[in-house]
Amino acid sequence: MNPLSFVKKDPYKLYINGEFVASESGKTFDIVNPVNNEAFAKAYKGGAVDAKKAILAARKAYDEGPWSKMSAKERSKLLIKAGQILSRRLEEFAAIETLECGKLYTSVLYYEAQMSVDAFEYFAGKARCIEGKVIPSEEGHLNYVLWQPCGVVGEILPWNGPLMMGCQKVCAILAAGNTVVIKPSSWASLSMLLIAEVFHEAGFPAGVLNIVTGSGDEVGDVLVTSPLVDMVSMTGGTDVGKKIIGRSKETVKDIALELGGKSPNIVFDDVNTDEVIKWARFGFTLNSGQVCVSGTRLILHKKIYEEFIAKLKAECEKFVPGNGFDYEKGVNFGTLISKEHAKNVWSYIEKGKSEGARLIMGGEPYTDTELSKGNFVPPTIFADVTPNMTIFQEEIFGPILCVTPFETEKEAIELANATRYGLAGAVFSKDIKRALRVAEHISGGQIYVNTYFSKGMIESPGTGWKESGIGVAGIQKYMMSKTVFVDMIDGSIPQV
């Protein structure tokens, strides 16, 4: 397979009001492969004018129809059709995502792409199962609660899983009955620009789905401040989330934010170390550490501390970095998304060294000539990391593990909760009572016991605690509740 055979020669266009269009400015930007930092495609760069056009199209499709006039069954069938179209193009989407994001091709093709199709199937069914409830009320009165769409949603997507997360969120938005304007990350735009073709072929009405590239300061800000947008959802860093909260105050719109994490992975001394080491490695190196729920703080019992670290180092030394398409050569470790992000990750590594953490492995650039062309950062393990260190407290979003010892259950919980984040966490122990106690006391919206990462990403999504997020998860994230009171008594008169 030649992955470049899937790449368009002409710039990828925006998708507004059912049409593929160039940006108003005519400006384009390079799509860069992070494996070698070479441009392999171009896309049109959207701006404020393009965003406003997309918002108007989404507003019309929602207010005037036909989308708002469609039944849940009709919306469901369109999602099923789109999912079937996507399933026929998975090699293409996996190749594009690997090229643009530096991922492992097999990981995208056999997991992320499959989960993307699953999102269409799941939310197609969910669209027909949105239920309200009846509340006990005074005699002769009926009180029922409805769930209704927010309206026009602005969805700001991250760069670390644009296809999978984009499909999950967009399918939920549309299944709920909303229309949407999507702003993909400038570092990872192609999957979403390409997904427009899927929705277009499936026959979604004009204006229901719109995709506009561009900067957060321009396109994102229009979505956040426009009175025609009813809700803004964003997945990304906590600092950006804080800006969105501030910018949305004039319209007091509904916002949902999936933000950063610094998730603890607690390992007690009664575990089978050979089994748990593999989970610990997986927890901080998946997608080269560019996963919001990564277990980047290993809180490790003192009795197994040095032995576990030595075995973990040996496991991490098995990684083979390289181009994600070279899986037949044993490549199983990819690159970071960009030069800018890699530079930031390296700065944290230097902080770890300067603040006194013990470097176990990694921490230095690869010397291989081919790897030096890209944004590769080796798996890096720091031991003896204390809560006052920067690398313990701040999200790095790279393959950097911070190991901290503990002795008591109480100390483990205190260390787990000693950051401003509360996204995820894990606990490993053969004592299931203790494991569940600890899980209950970890401040986080998604906790794993004797495993790592979700086994029901769509069915049971987590929410962010503390500075890791605002808003509920799932389809109701994009809906509003309405409570209705009905007087069923003839001639009833209110009592004064």
C-alpha positions as CSV (number, residue, x, y, z in Angstrom):
1,M,0.0,0.0,0.0
2,N,1.2,3.5,-0.9
3,P,-0.4,5.8,1.7
4,L,0.2,8.9,-0.4
5,S,-2.1,7.4,-3.1
6,F,-5.0,8.4,-0.8
7,V,-3.9,12.1,-0.6
8,K,-5.7,14.7,-2.8
9,K,-3.5,16.8,-5.0
10,D,-5.7,19.9,-4.7
11,P,-6.2,21.6,-1.3
12,Y,-8.8,20.0,0.9
13,K,-11.9,22.2,1.0
14,L,-14.1,23.4,3.8
15,Y,-17.7,22.0,4.0
16,I,-20.4,24.6,4.5
17,N,-24.1,24.3,3.8
18,G,-23.8,21.1,1.9
19,E,-21.0,22.3,-0.4
20,F,-17.2,21.8,-0.6
21,V,-15.8,25.3,-0.8
22,A,-12.5,27.2,-0.7
23,S,-12.0,29.6,2.2
24,E,-13.1,33.2,1.6
25,S,-9.5,34.3,1.9
26,G,-8.2,31.6,-0.5
27,K,-5.4,30.9,2.0
28,T,-4.1,27.4,2.5
29,F,-1.9,25.7,5.0
30,D,0.5,22.8,4.8
31,I,-0.4,19.4,6.2
32,V,2.8,18.0,7.7
33,N,3.8,14.4,8.4
34,P,5.3,14.5,12.0
35,V,7.5,11.5,11.2
36,N,9.7,13.6,8.9
37,N,8.2,17.1,9.2
38,E,7.6,17.2,5.5
39,A,4.4,18.7,3.9
40,F,2.4,16.1,2.0
41,A,-0.9,17.9,1.4
42,K,-2.6,21.3,1.6
43,A,-6.0,22.4,3.1
44,Y,-7.8,25.7,2.9
45,K,-7.5,27.8,6.0
46,G,-10.9,29.1,7.2
47,G,-11.4,32.4,9.0
48,A,-14.1,34.3,10.8
49,V,-16.2,34.9,7.6
50,D,-16.2,31.2,6.9
51,A,-17.2,30.4,10.5
52,K,-20.1,32.8,10.3
53,K,-21.4,31.3,7.1
54,A,-21.3,27.9,8.6
55,I,-23.1,29.1,11.7
56,L,-25.9,30.6,9.6
57,A,-26.2,27.4,7.6
58,A,-26.4,25.4,10.8
59,R,-28.9,27.8,12.3
60,K,-31.2,27.6,9.2
61,A,-31.0,23.8,9.1
62,Y,-32.1,23.6,12.7
63,D,-34.7,26.4,12.8
64,E,-36.3,25.9,9.5
65,G,-35.7,22.3,8.8
66,P,-35.5,19.8,7.3
67,W,-33.4,18.5,10.1
68,S,-35.5,19.7,13.0
69,K,-38.6,18.3,11.2
70,M,-37.1,14.8,10.8
71,S,-38.1,12.0,13.1
72,A,-35.5,10.2,15.3
73,K,-36.0,7.2,13.1
74,E,-35.1,9.2,10.0
75,R,-32.0,10.6,11.6
76,S,-31.0,7.2,12.8
77,K,-31.2,5.7,9.3
78,L,-29.0,8.5,7.9
79,L,-26.4,7.8,10.6
80,I,-26.5,4.0,9.8
81,K,-26.0,4.8,6.1
82,A,-23.0,7.1,6.8
83,G,-21.4,4.5,9.0
84,Q,-21.7,1.9,6.2
85,I,-20.0,4.4,3.8
86,L,-17.2,5.0,6.3
87,S,-16.7,1.3,6.8
88,R,-15.9,0.9,3.1
89,R,-13.2,3.6,3.3
90,L,-11.3,2.6,6.4
91,E,-8.0,2.0,4.8
92,E,-8.1,5.4,3.3
93,F,-9.0,7.1,6.6
94,A,-6.4,5.1,8.6
95,A,-3.7,6.0,6.1
96,I,-4.6,9.7,6.2
97,E,-4.7,9.7,10.0
98,T,-1.3,7.9,10.2
99,L,0.3,10.4,7.8
100,E,-1.0,13.4,9.6
101,C,-0.8,12.4,13.2
102,G,2.3,10.1,13.2
103,K,0.2,7.2,14.6
104,L,0.7,3.5,14.2
105,Y,-1.2,2.4,11.1
106,T,-2.4,-0.9,12.5
107,S,-3.6,0.8,15.7
108,V,-5.7,3.2,13.6
109,L,-7.0,0.6,11.2
110,Y,-7.9,-2.1,13.7
111,Y,-9.0,0.1,16.7
112,E,-9.6,3.8,16.1
113,A,-11.2,3.4,12.7
114,Q,-13.4,0.5,14.0
115,M,-14.4,2.6,16.9
116,S,-15.3,5.4,14.5
117,V,-17.7,3.1,12.6
118,D,-19.1,1.9,15.9
119,A,-20.0,5.5,16.9
120,F,-22.3,5.7,13.9
121,E,-24.0,2.4,14.8
122,Y,-24.3,3.2,18.5
123,F,-25.7,6.6,18.2
124,A,-28.0,5.6,15.4
125,G,-29.6,3.3,17.9
126,K,-29.4,5.9,20.7
127,A,-31.3,8.4,18.6
128,R,-34.4,6.2,18.8
129,C,-34.1,5.6,22.5
130,I,-34.0,9.1,24.0
131,E,-36.4,8.9,26.9
132,G,-37.9,11.3,29.4
133,K,-39.6,10.4,32.6
134,V,-42.8,11.1,34.6
135,I,-42.4,12.6,38.0
136,P,-44.9,12.0,40.8
137,S,-46.9,15.2,41.3
138,E,-50.0,16.5,43.1
139,E,-53.3,14.7,42.5
140,G,-54.9,15.6,39.2
141,H,-51.6,16.9,37.7
142,L,-49.0,15.3,35.4
143,N,-45.4,16.3,35.4
144,Y,-43.1,14.9,32.7
145,V,-39.5,15.6,31.7
146,L,-38.3,15.8,28.1
147,W,-34.8,15.8,26.7
148,Q,-34.5,18.1,23.6
149,P,-31.5,19.2,21.5
150,C,-29.5,22.3,22.4
151,G,-29.8,23.6,18.8
152,V,-26.6,24.7,17.0
153,V,-23.5,23.2,18.5
154,G,-19.9,24.3,17.9
155,E,-17.6,21.4,18.3
156,I,-13.9,22.1,18.8
157,L,-11.9,18.9,18.3
158,P,-8.5,17.8,19.5
159,W,-5.5,16.6,17.5
160,N,-4.7,13.4,19.3
161,G,-7.6,11.3,18.0
162,P,-9.4,13.4,15.4
163,L,-11.2,10.5,13.5
164,M,-12.3,8.5,16.5
165,M,-13.2,11.3,18.8
166,G,-14.6,13.4,16.0
167,C,-17.0,10.6,14.9
168,Q,-18.1,9.9,18.5
169,K,-18.9,13.5,19.2
170,V,-20.5,14.4,15.9
171,C,-22.7,11.3,15.9
172,A,-23.9,12.1,19.4
173,I,-24.6,15.7,18.4
174,L,-26.6,14.7,15.3
175,A,-28.4,11.8,17.0
176,A,-29.6,14.3,19.6
177,G,-31.2,16.4,16.9
178,N,-28.7,19.2,16.8
179,T,-26.9,20.8,13.9
180,V,-23.1,21.3,14.1
181,V,-20.1,23.4,13.1
182,I,-16.9,21.5,13.6
183,K,-13.5,23.1,14.0
184,P,-10.8,20.5,13.7
185,S,-7.3,21.1,15.1
186,S,-4.9,22.8,12.7
187,W,-2.5,20.0,13.5
188,A,-5.0,17.3,12.5
189,S,-7.6,18.5,10.0
190,L,-7.7,16.0,7.2
191,S,-9.8,13.2,8.8
192,M,-12.7,15.6,9.5
193,L,-12.4,17.4,6.1
194,L,-12.6,13.9,4.6
195,I,-15.5,12.8,6.8
196,A,-17.6,15.5,5.2
197,E,-17.6,13.3,2.1
198,V,-19.2,10.5,4.1
199,F,-22.0,12.6,5.4
200,H,-22.5,14.2,2.0
201,E,-22.8,10.9,0.2
202,A,-25.2,9.6,2.9
203,G,-27.6,12.4,2.0
204,F,-27.5,14.6,5.1
205,P,-29.4,17.9,4.5
206,A,-27.4,21.0,3.7
207,G,-26.3,22.9,6.8
208,V,-26.7,20.0,9.3
209,L,-22.9,19.4,9.3
210,N,-20.3,22.0,8.6
211,I,-16.6,21.8,8.9
212,V,-14.3,24.9,9.1
213,T,-10.6,24.8,9.6
214,G,-8.7,27.7,11.1
215,S,-7.2,29.0,14.3
216,G,-8.8,28.9,17.7
217,D,-8.3,32.6,18.1
218,E,-10.4,33.2,14.9
219,V,-12.7,30.4,14.0
220,G,-13.0,29.0,17.6
221,D,-13.7,32.5,19.0
222,V,-16.5,33.1,16.5
223,L,-18.1,29.8,17.7
224,V,-17.7,30.7,21.3
225,T,-19.0,34.3,21.1
226,S,-21.8,34.0,18.4
227,P,-25.3,34.4,19.8
228,L,-26.5,32.0,17.0
229,V,-24.5,29.1,18.5
230,D,-26.4,27.5,21.4
231,M,-23.6,25.4,22.8
232,V,-19.9,25.0,22.5
233,S,-18.1,21.7,23.2
234,M,-14.3,21.5,23.3
235,T,-11.7,18.8,24.0
236,G,-8.3,20.1,24.7
237,G,-6.1,21.7,27.3
238,T,-7.3,23.2,30.5
239,D,-5.8,26.7,29.8
240,V,-7.8,26.8,26.5
241,G,-10.9,25.7,28.4
242,K,-10.5,28.6,30.8
243,K,-10.4,31.0,27.9
244,I,-13.6,29.6,26.4
245,I,-15.3,30.0,29.8
246,G,-14.4,33.7,29.8
247,R,-15.3,34.3,26.2
248,S,-18.7,32.6,26.4
249,K,-19.9,34.8,29.3
250,E,-21.6,37.4,27.0
251,T,-24.0,34.9,25.5
252,V,-24.2,32.7,28.6
253,K,-24.2,29.7,26.3
254,D,-24.0,26.1,27.4
255,I,-20.5,24.8,27.3
256,A,-19.0,21.3,27.8
257,L,-15.2,21.0,28.2
258,E,-13.1,17.8,28.2
259,L,-9.8,19.1,29.5
260,G,-6.4,17.9,30.7
261,G,-5.4,15.2,33.0
262,K,-2.5,13.9,35.2
263,S,-3.9,10.6,36.1
264,P,-2.5,8.4,38.9
265,N,-1.9,4.7,38.6
266,I,-1.6,3.2,42.1
267,V,0.1,-0.2,42.4
268,F,0.1,-2.1,45.7
269,D,2.7,-4.6,46.7
270,D,0.4,-7.7,46.4
271,V,0.2,-7.7,42.6
272,N,1.7,-10.0,40.1
273,T,4.4,-7.5,38.9
274,D,5.0,-9.2,35.5
275,E,1.3,-8.6,34.6
276,V,0.9,-5.1,36.0
277,I,4.1,-3.8,34.4
278,K,2.5,-4.4,31.0
279,W,-0.5,-2.3,32.0
280,A,1.8,0.4,33.5
281,R,3.8,0.6,30.3
282,F,0.6,0.7,28.1
283,G,-0.9,3.3,30.4
284,F,1.7,6.0,29.7
285,T,3.0,5.1,26.2
286,L,-0.3,4.5,24.2
287,N,-0.1,7.0,21.2
288,S,3.2,8.1,22.6
289,G,1.6,9.4,25.7
290,Q,-0.8,11.7,23.8
291,V,-3.9,10.5,25.5
292,C,-5.8,12.6,28.0
293,V,-6.4,9.8,30.5
294,S,-2.9,8.4,30.3
295,G,-1.5,7.0,33.6
296,T,1.5,9.3,33.8
297,R,1.9,9.2,37.5
298,L,2.8,5.8,38.8
299,I,2.2,5.7,42.5
300,L,4.2,2.6,43.6
301,H,4.4,0.7,46.9
302,K,7.8,0.9,48.5
303,K,8.1,-2.9,48.9
304,I,8.2,-3.4,45.1
305,Y,9.5,0.0,44.1
306,E,13.0,-0.8,42.7
307,E,12.1,-4.2,41.3
308,F,9.0,-2.9,39.5
309,I,11.0,0.1,38.0
310,A,13.7,-2.2,36.8
311,K,11.2,-4.5,35.1
312,L,9.3,-1.6,33.6
313,K,12.5,-0.2,32.2
314,A,13.2,-3.5,30.5
315,E,9.7,-3.6,29.0
316,C,10.0,-0.1,27.7
317,E,13.3,-0.9,26.0
318,K,11.4,-3.3,23.7
319,F,9.8,-0.3,21.9
320,V,10.9,0.2,18.2
321,P,10.3,3.8,17.2
322,G,9.6,4.8,13.6
323,N,7.2,5.4,10.8
324,G,3.8,4.0,11.7
325,F,3.5,2.3,8.3
326,D,6.6,0.1,9.0
327,Y,4.8,-2.4,11.2
328,E,6.3,-5.3,9.3
329,K,9.7,-4.0,10.5
330,G,8.5,-4.2,14.1
331,V,7.8,-0.5,14.6
332,N,5.5,-0.1,17.6
333,F,6.2,3.4,18.9
334,G,5.2,6.6,17.0
335,T,6.1,10.2,17.0
336,L,4.6,13.3,18.7
337,I,2.3,15.5,16.6
338,S,4.5,18.5,15.9
339,K,7.8,20.2,16.5
340,E,6.2,22.7,18.8
341,H,4.6,20.0,21.0
342,A,7.8,18.0,21.1
343,K,9.8,21.0,22.1
344,N,7.3,21.5,25.0
345,V,7.7,17.9,26.1
346,W,11.5,18.2,26.0
347,S,11.3,21.3,28.3
348,Y,9.4,19.2,30.9
349,I,12.1,16.5,30.7
350,E,14.7,19.1,31.4
351,K,12.6,20.4,34.4
352,G,12.5,16.9,35.7
353,K,16.2,16.6,35.6
354,S,16.8,20.1,37.1
355,E,14.3,19.6,39.9
356,G,16.0,16.4,41.1
357,A,14.0,13.5,39.8
358,R,16.0,10.3,39.2
359,L,16.1,9.6,35.4
360,I,15.7,5.8,34.9
361,M,15.6,5.8,31.1
362,G,15.1,8.0,28.0
363,G,15.4,11.7,28.5
364,E,17.8,12.1,25.5
365,P,17.0,12.5,21.8
366,Y,17.4,9.5,19.5
367,T,20.6,9.6,17.5
368,D,19.2,7.8,14.5
369,T,19.3,10.1,11.5
370,E,15.8,9.2,10.2
371,L,14.3,9.6,13.7
372,S,15.9,12.9,14.1
373,K,13.9,14.3,11.2
374,G,10.7,13.8,13.1
375,N,9.3,14.6,16.5
376,F,10.2,11.5,18.4
377,V,10.6,11.5,22.1
378,P,11.6,8.2,23.7
379,P,9.7,6.6,26.6
380,T,11.1,8.5,29.6
381,I,10.9,7.3,33.2
382,F,11.6,9.5,36.3
383,A,11.7,8.0,39.7
384,D,11.5,9.6,43.2
385,V,9.2,12.3,41.9
386,T,7.6,14.4,44.6
387,P,4.4,16.5,44.6
388,N,6.3,19.7,44.6
389,M,8.0,18.9,41.2
390,T,6.6,20.4,38.0
391,I,6.5,17.1,36.2
392,F,4.2,15.7,39.0
393,Q,1.8,18.5,38.8
394,E,1.5,19.6,35.1
395,E,0.2,17.7,32.1
396,I,3.0,16.9,29.7
397,F,1.1,14.9,27.0
398,G,4.0,12.8,26.0
399,P,5.6,9.4,27.0
400,I,6.9,10.7,30.3
401,L,6.2,8.6,33.5
402,C,6.6,10.0,37.0
403,V,7.1,7.4,39.7
404,T,6.4,8.2,43.3
405,P,6.7,5.8,46.3
406,F,4.0,5.2,49.0
407,E,3.6,3.0,52.1
408,T,0.0,3.3,53.3
409,E,-3.4,3.3,51.5
410,K,-4.1,6.8,52.9
411,E,-0.8,8.1,51.5
412,A,-1.6,6.6,48.1
413,I,-4.9,8.3,47.9
414,E,-3.5,11.6,49.0
415,L,-0.8,11.4,46.4
416,A,-3.4,10.5,43.7
417,N,-5.4,13.6,44.5
418,A,-2.5,16.0,44.9
419,T,-3.0,17.8,41.5
420,R,-5.6,20.2,40.1
421,Y,-6.8,17.5,37.7
422,G,-9.4,14.8,38.1
423,L,-9.8,13.0,34.8
424,A,-8.9,9.3,35.4
425,G,-7.0,7.0,37.5
426,A,-6.3,3.3,38.3
427,V,-5.6,1.0,41.2
428,F,-3.9,-2.4,41.0
429,S,-4.3,-4.8,44.0
430,K,-5.3,-8.5,44.6
431,D,-7.3,-7.2,47.6
432,I,-10.5,-6.3,45.8
433,K,-12.0,-4.6,48.9
434,R,-9.0,-2.3,49.2
435,A,-9.0,-1.7,45.4
436,L,-12.6,-0.6,45.4
437,R,-12.1,1.6,48.5
438,V,-9.2,3.4,46.8
439,A,-11.1,3.7,43.6
440,E,-14.0,5.4,45.4
441,H,-11.6,7.9,46.9
442,I,-9.7,8.9,43.8
443,S,-10.9,12.2,42.6
444,G,-11.6,11.5,38.9
445,G,-14.4,10.7,36.5
446,Q,-13.1,7.4,35.1
447,I,-11.3,4.9,37.3
448,Y,-9.8,1.5,36.3
449,V,-9.4,-1.4,38.7
450,N,-6.7,-4.0,37.7
451,T,-6.7,-2.7,34.2
452,Y,-6.0,0.5,32.3
453,F,-8.1,2.5,29.7
454,S,-11.8,2.3,29.1
455,K,-13.5,-0.9,27.9
456,G,-16.7,1.0,27.1
457,M,-15.7,4.4,25.7
458,I,-19.0,5.2,24.1
459,E,-21.3,3.3,26.4
460,S,-19.8,4.6,29.6
461,P,-18.0,7.9,29.0
462,G,-16.2,9.6,31.9
463,T,-16.5,13.2,33.0
464,G,-13.8,15.4,34.2
465,W,-13.5,16.5,37.9
466,K,-11.8,19.6,39.2
467,E,-9.9,21.3,36.3
468,S,-10.3,18.3,34.0
469,G,-13.7,19.4,32.7
470,I,-17.2,20.8,32.8
471,G,-20.4,19.1,31.7
472,V,-21.9,15.6,31.5
473,A,-20.9,13.0,29.0
474,G,-22.7,11.0,26.3
475,I,-25.6,12.1,24.2
476,Q,-27.2,14.2,27.0
477,K,-24.2,16.4,26.9
478,Y,-25.7,17.9,23.8
479,M,-29.3,18.1,25.1
480,M,-31.4,20.2,27.5
481,S,-34.0,19.0,29.9
482,K,-37.5,20.5,29.9
483,T,-40.0,19.8,32.7
484,V,-43.7,20.1,31.8
485,F,-46.6,20.4,34.2
486,V,-50.2,19.6,33.1
487,D,-53.4,20.3,35.0
488,M,-55.9,17.6,34.3
489,I,-58.7,18.8,36.6
490,D,-61.7,20.4,34.8
491,G,-62.5,23.9,36.1
492,S,-59.6,24.0,38.6
493,I,-58.9,27.4,40.1
494,P,-55.6,28.3,41.7
495,Q,-55.8,28.8,45.4
496,V,-54.7,32.2,46.7
